[in-house]
Amino acid sequence: MTAGRISVRAGIIATLVTIIAGMASQAICQEPADFRQIISRARAEVFPALIFVKPIVEDYGSGEKKQAEVFGSGVIISPDGYAVTNWHVVDKAVRINCVLYDERQVRVELIGSDRDTDLALLRLPDPPEGKSYPHARFADTTGMQEGDFVMALGSPFGFQRSISLGIISNAQRYIGFDTEYKYNTWIQTDAAINPGNSGGPLIDTRGAIVGINTLGIDGSGIGFSIPASCVQDVVARLKRDGRVVRAHTGLRLQALKDFHSNTFVDAEHGVLIAGVEENSPAARAGIRAGDILLTLDGKALDGLYAEMLPAIWRALADLQADGPVPMELQRDSEKVQVRITPELKGLSEGEDFDCRRWNMTVKEINKDRTPQLYYLREKGVFIQGIRYPGNAANSGLGRRDILLTIDKEPVETMADVKRVYERILQDDKREKKILLEVLRSGLRKWIVLDYRRDYEQE
């Protein structure tokens, strides 16, 4: 090859390198601007639908009924004013106010809530005739994957209309091992989710809702959102029925290959029965811990990994109560056929009551919310909170004491407690001391409650 040809070739290569470098430099310079535009468009799409939720809630945990204003976030999802937030934002709310995009504060209606998925559905006042509310749309999350950019919108620490940017760290995170959150997987993100963000939307770069922000681990940069598919399902049920009705079987499930507990079962199909509640539908059907549940109502189940469990939990929860359902089990080397009759899962936590003169609050026992107390007494009332200082505390009563008798009268329901409490307080001539019989950790105790001192007057 001649020197001339070498020189020409070198020149061409140098020119190509210069062009490519210039294109790369231009792309680098343009990308941030383009990405800022993407964020800006997505923000503009959803910000008008973002609401600042300000409920007035009642709390009995301190031993007396108190009201306080809390805050959270929400998002309008329909032109007629339906909005989504978290259950824990509006739990025990006696009034819910929302601040809209135009800075108007309005009172909203709670259509229904679902503790098990931590979701609630609100309804704003009817818009003026011919008008509609700005609202956000749900994304199709079937193609969602790790690394996708997302933005968390809400009111962290009460600061209205904030936005944080991040990526999806895990698109299907299961956190139901030691929590109540077993009916869905979660979107894990590093977009900042702080107190006050709860109930706000997690959106994609097109401005569509991929999830509802719910949990954040302080100081970790890890947050969790409820996937849009779960939100849409629960919203539809709340809109239709005002609640989510689920069946209860008494089963505890575990993945066949459970890396969380390092438990591995030599099977490729079905799901492991990790435990069976006493006196439950599953126990009455003869199901045992260690069985592998293969089919439910004729449909094969696949619980190989933890991320697959929510689908099975939902299938069990959607069973019709009070009707026999066939199941097939693998027990050792045998196939066993059983029929289970589910019952309705508890729909209420029970009533609260403030025994203000005695400086304590009480609550009804509930199978789902207070299972340890339910094991000791299926029907009854327990001490929810003790005020300090106060008469109940001074007398030696404690939280989670189950009330058996008050002033020698048996009490099983909240109506019993209210009746006895009001009778005693209306009797001005009696000595201000009463005898209470309580059940504490399975043992009966008799305690004299001295309420001569009126802490309300001090």
FENQUI-V579061 format. One line per field, one symbol per residue. psi: psi as a letter, one per 40 degrees, with the letter a starting at -180 (. if undefined). burial: # if it has 24 or more other ideal C-beta (glycine too) atoms within 12 Angstrom, else .. A space follows every 10 residues. Layout:
psi->???
burial->???
//
This chain:
psi->hidddddddd dddddddddd dddddddddd dddddddddd ddddddddeh ihhgihihhe deeihiiihi iaiihheide eiiiaidede hfhehhiihi deehhihihh diihddefii hihiihiihe iiihiiiiih edehihehhi hhiaghfehi gihiiaihdh eghhfedfie geeiiihhie hhhihdehei ihiaeeeihe ihhdiihhed ehihihiddd dddddddddd eeihhiihde ihiiidgged efhhhgieia ihhdihiifi ddddeeiihe ihhdihfehi ihfdideedd dddddddeih ifhhhiihih hbeihhhihi giihiheiei iihhgddefi iiiihhdddg ddddddhdha hihdihhhii ddddeeiiie hhhdihfehi hdiddddddd dddddegeei hfiihhhihh feihihhhhh fdhgede.
burial->.......... .......... .......... ........#. .##.###.## #####.#### #####....# ########.. ########## ###..##### #....#.### ########## ####...... ..#######. #..#...### ######...# ########## ######.... ########## ########## ########## ######.... .######### #####.###. ..######## ########.. ....#.#..# ####.##..# ###.#.##.. #######... ########## #########. ....#.#### #....#.#.# ###.###..# .######### ########## ..##.##..# #######..# #####.#### #######... #..#.##..# #..#...... ...#.##### ......#.## #.......
//
